[in-house]
Amino acid sequence: MRRKGSLLREFPILVIVALGVSIVIKTFLVQFFFIPSGSMENTLQVNDRVAVNKVPFIGKSIGRGDVVVFRDPDNWLPEPYVADENKYLAKVKDAFVAVGVLPNPTKQYLVKRVIGVAGDKVECCSKGKKLMINGVEIDEPYIFAGNTASDTNFNVTVPAGKIWVMGDHRGASADSRFHQDDINNGMVPTSKITGKVVGIIWPIKNLSLVDSFSSLK
């Protein structure tokens, strides 16, 4: 039987090891994000927490249909508002950020679905009022009920190192379509991608994997 003093001495070491493992997981494997808006409804709901796969070899093979989290490419989002709060609560939040439970508030992230990858010609809309990729109409069963493929027409070719993204709730998503006058012409550099959303982990009632829809591959 271990002595109580021995356990007390080992406890700080166990805490440090646990934090170290958490930081490694956050940095190289999985990170968790909070969904603040309805731009990806009904695939993702407001206040959902999602798990994002950051494994490098998977991140480099992001494909059409994948739902990805990425850093703001070029001022797509307004500057974050940081409210004054209790200093002790702030330290707790900093700890959660460090281990990956909460995203870093100083870094702006978005979540969208990949529609076009390097070399793709993406245009809207066909006579059937659908998106076309490389001249072929695509089915998009994930689009929010009542929305069209797009309220605006566009015709773009995705360059190397970029992706074209759109929200599933097309009527409530300021995505690639709305930023074609920025430095990336609405594209998202692959270097900005944090990872692929693999599942919803909270709330429990929404627990599920997130489909990449092979129909877009």
VENMO-V719062 format. One record per pair of residues at least 24 apart in sequence whose ideal C-beta (glycine too) atoms are under 10 Angstrom apart, sorted by the first residue. I is the first residue (numbers start at 1). J is the second residue. D is the distance in whole Angstrom. If there is no record, write none. Layout:
# VENMO-V719062
i;j;d
I;J;D
I;J;D
This chain:
# VENMO-V719062
i;j;d
18;99;9
19;95;8
19;98;8
19;99;6
20;99;10
21;99;9
22;95;10
22;98;8
22;99;4
22;100;6
22;101;8
23;98;7
23;99;6
23;100;7
24;100;10
25;54;9
25;99;8
25;100;7
26;54;8
26;97;9
26;98;8
26;99;6
26;100;3
26;101;9
27;54;8
27;100;8
28;54;6
28;55;7
28;56;8
29;53;8
29;54;6
29;55;6
29;56;10
29;100;9
29;195;9
30;54;6
30;55;8
30;100;7
30;195;8
30;198;8
30;201;10
31;69;8
31;100;5
31;101;9
31;102;10
31;103;8
31;104;10
31;109;10
31;194;7
31;195;7
32;96;10
32;99;10
32;100;6
32;101;6
32;102;8
32;103;8
32;201;7
32;202;9
33;69;6
33;100;10
33;102;9
33;103;5
33;109;6
33;110;10
33;111;7
33;194;8
33;195;9
33;197;8
34;101;10
34;102;7
34;103;7
34;109;9
34;111;10
34;202;9
35;69;10
35;111;7
35;197;9
35;200;9
35;206;10
36;77;10
36;109;10
36;110;10
36;111;9
37;110;9
37;111;9
37;167;9
37;169;9
37;172;8
37;173;8
37;174;10
38;144;8
38;167;9
38;168;10
38;169;6
38;171;10
38;172;5
38;173;9
39;110;8
39;111;8
39;112;7
39;113;10
39;144;9
39;166;9
39;167;4
39;168;8
39;169;5
39;170;9
39;171;10
39;172;6
39;173;4
39;174;7
39;175;7
40;67;7
40;110;10
40;111;6
40;112;7
40;113;7
40;142;9
40;144;9
40;166;10
40;167;5
40;168;5
40;169;6
40;172;9
40;173;7
40;175;10
40;197;9
40;210;9
41;142;10
41;144;5
41;145;9
41;147;10
41;167;8
41;168;7
41;169;4
41;171;10
41;172;7
41;173;9
42;142;8
42;143;9
42;144;6
42;145;7
42;168;7
42;169;8
43;67;7
43;111;9
43;113;8
43;142;5
43;143;10
43;144;9
43;167;9
43;168;5
43;169;9
43;197;9
43;200;9
43;208;10
43;210;7
43;211;8
43;213;10
44;111;7
44;113;10
44;167;9
44;168;8
44;169;9
44;197;8
44;200;7
44;206;9
44;210;7
45;200;8
45;203;9
45;205;10
45;206;6
47;202;9
47;203;8
47;206;9
48;111;10
48;197;10
48;200;5
48;201;8
48;202;7
48;203;7
48;206;6
48;207;10
48;208;10
48;210;10
49;101;9
49;102;10
49;199;10
49;200;7
49;201;5
49;202;4
49;203;8
49;206;9
50;111;7
50;197;5
50;198;8
50;199;7
50;200;6
50;201;7
50;202;9
50;206;10
50;210;7
51;195;9
51;196;10
51;197;7
51;198;6
51;199;5
51;200;8
51;201;5
51;202;10
51;209;10
51;210;9
52;100;10
52;103;10
52;109;9
52;111;9
52;193;10
52;194;6
52;195;4
52;196;7
52;197;6
52;198;7
52;199;9
52;210;10
53;194;10
53;195;5
53;196;5
53;197;8
53;198;5
53;199;9
54;100;10
54;193;9
54;194;7
54;195;4
54;196;9
55;195;8
55;196;9
56;195;10
58;195;8
58;196;6
58;198;9
59;190;8
59;193;6
59;194;8
59;195;6
59;196;7
60;190;8
60;193;9
61;117;10
61;196;9
62;114;6
62;117;7
62;163;7
62;190;7
62;193;6
62;195;9
62;196;6
62;212;10
63;114;7
63;117;6
63;163;9
63;196;9
63;212;7
63;214;9
63;216;8
63;217;6
64;113;9
64;114;6
64;115;7
64;116;7
64;117;6
64;120;8
64;122;10
64;133;7
64;138;9
64;163;9
64;164;9
64;212;8
64;213;8
64;214;9
64;215;9
64;216;4
64;217;6
65;113;7
65;114;7
65;115;8
65;117;10
65;138;9
65;140;9
65;142;9
65;211;8
65;212;4
65;213;4
65;214;7
65;215;7
65;216;4
65;217;6
66;112;10
66;113;7
66;114;5
66;117;9
66;163;9
66;165;10
66;193;9
66;195;10
66;196;5
66;197;8
66;198;10
66;210;9
66;211;10
66;212;5
66;213;9
66;216;9
66;217;10
67;111;6
67;112;7
67;113;5
67;114;8
67;142;9
67;165;9
67;167;10
67;168;8
67;196;7
67;197;4
67;198;9
67;210;5
67;211;8
67;212;7
67;213;9
68;110;9
68;111;7
68;112;7
68;113;8
68;114;6
68;163;8
68;165;7
68;188;8
68;190;10
68;192;9
68;193;5
68;194;8
68;195;7
68;196;6
68;197;7
68;212;10
69;103;9
69;109;6
69;110;7
69;111;5
69;112;9
69;192;10
69;193;8
69;194;5
69;195;6
69;196;8
69;197;6
70;108;10
70;109;7
70;110;6
70;111;8
70;112;8
70;114;10
70;163;8
70;165;8
70;188;5
70;189;8
70;190;9
70;191;9
70;192;5
70;193;5
70;194;6
70;195;9
71;107;6
71;108;7
71;109;6
71;110;8
71;188;9
71;189;9
71;191;9
71;192;5
71;193;8
71;194;7
72;107;8
72;108;4
72;109;7
72;110;6
72;188;9
72;192;8
73;108;10
73;110;8
73;162;9
73;165;9
73;176;9
73;179;7
73;182;7
73;183;8
73;184;5
73;186;9
73;187;8
73;188;5
73;189;6
73;191;10
73;192;6
74;179;7
74;181;10
74;182;4
74;183;5
74;184;6
74;185;10
74;186;9
74;187;10
74;188;9
74;189;9
74;192;10
75;108;9
75;179;9
75;182;7
75;183;9
76;108;8
76;110;6
76;112;10
76;174;7
76;175;8
76;176;9
76;178;8
76;179;6
76;182;8
76;186;10
76;188;9
77;108;5
77;109;9
77;110;7
77;174;9
78;108;9
79;108;8
80;105;6
80;106;7
80;107;9
80;108;7
81;105;9
82;106;8
103;194;9
107;194;9
109;192;9
109;194;7
110;165;8
110;167;9
110;173;10
110;174;9
110;175;8
110;188;8
110;192;9
110;194;10
111;165;9
111;167;8
111;168;10
111;194;9
111;197;6
111;210;10
112;163;9
112;164;9
112;165;4
112;166;6
112;167;5
112;168;8
112;173;7
112;174;10
112;175;5
112;176;8
112;188;8
112;197;10
113;140;9
113;142;7
113;143;10
113;163;10
113;165;6
113;166;6
113;167;7
113;168;6
113;173;9
113;175;9
113;197;9
113;210;10
113;212;9
113;213;8
113;216;9
114;158;10
114;163;5
114;164;8
114;165;6
114;166;9
114;188;9
114;193;9
114;196;9
114;212;9
114;216;8
115;140;9
115;149;10
115;156;10
115;158;9
115;163;8
115;164;5
115;165;6
115;166;5
115;175;9
115;176;8
115;177;10
115;216;7
116;156;7
116;157;8
116;158;4
116;162;9
116;163;7
116;164;4
116;165;8
116;166;9
116;176;8
116;187;9
116;216;9
117;158;6
117;160;10
117;162;8
117;163;6
117;164;8
117;190;9
117;216;10
117;217;10
118;157;9
118;158;6
118;159;7
118;160;5
118;161;7
118;162;7
118;163;8
118;164;10
118;187;10
118;190;8
119;157;8
119;158;7
119;159;8
119;160;8
120;156;9
120;157;7
120;158;5
120;162;10
120;163;9
120;164;7
121;155;7
121;156;7
121;157;5
121;158;8
122;154;7
122;155;8
122;156;5
122;157;8
122;158;7
122;164;5
122;166;9
122;176;9
122;177;10
123;150;10
123;153;8
123;154;7
123;155;4
123;156;7
123;157;9
124;148;9
124;149;6
124;150;4
124;151;9
124;152;7
124;153;6
124;154;6
124;155;8
124;156;10
124;166;10
124;170;10
124;177;8
125;149;5
125;150;6
125;151;10
125;152;9
125;153;7
125;154;9
131;166;8
131;170;10
131;216;9
133;158;10
133;164;10
133;216;7
138;213;9
138;215;7
138;216;6
139;213;9
139;215;6
139;216;9
140;166;9
140;168;8
140;170;9
140;213;8
140;215;8
140;216;8
141;168;10
141;211;9
141;213;7
141;215;8
142;168;5
142;169;10
142;210;10
142;211;7
142;213;6
142;215;10
142;216;10
143;167;9
143;168;6
143;169;8
143;170;6
143;171;10
144;168;6
144;169;4
144;170;7
144;171;7
144;172;8
144;173;9
145;169;10
146;170;10
146;171;8
147;171;5
147;172;8
147;173;9
150;175;10
150;177;6
151;177;9
152;177;6
152;178;8
152;180;10
153;177;9
154;180;7
154;186;8
156;180;7
156;185;7
156;186;7
156;187;8
157;185;10
157;187;10
158;185;10
158;186;10
158;187;6
158;188;10
159;184;9
159;185;8
159;187;7
159;189;10
160;190;9
161;187;9
161;188;10
161;189;6
161;190;5
161;191;7
162;186;9
162;187;4
162;188;6
162;189;6
162;190;7
162;191;10
162;192;10
163;187;7
163;188;5
163;189;8
163;190;6
163;192;9
163;193;8
164;188;8
165;193;10
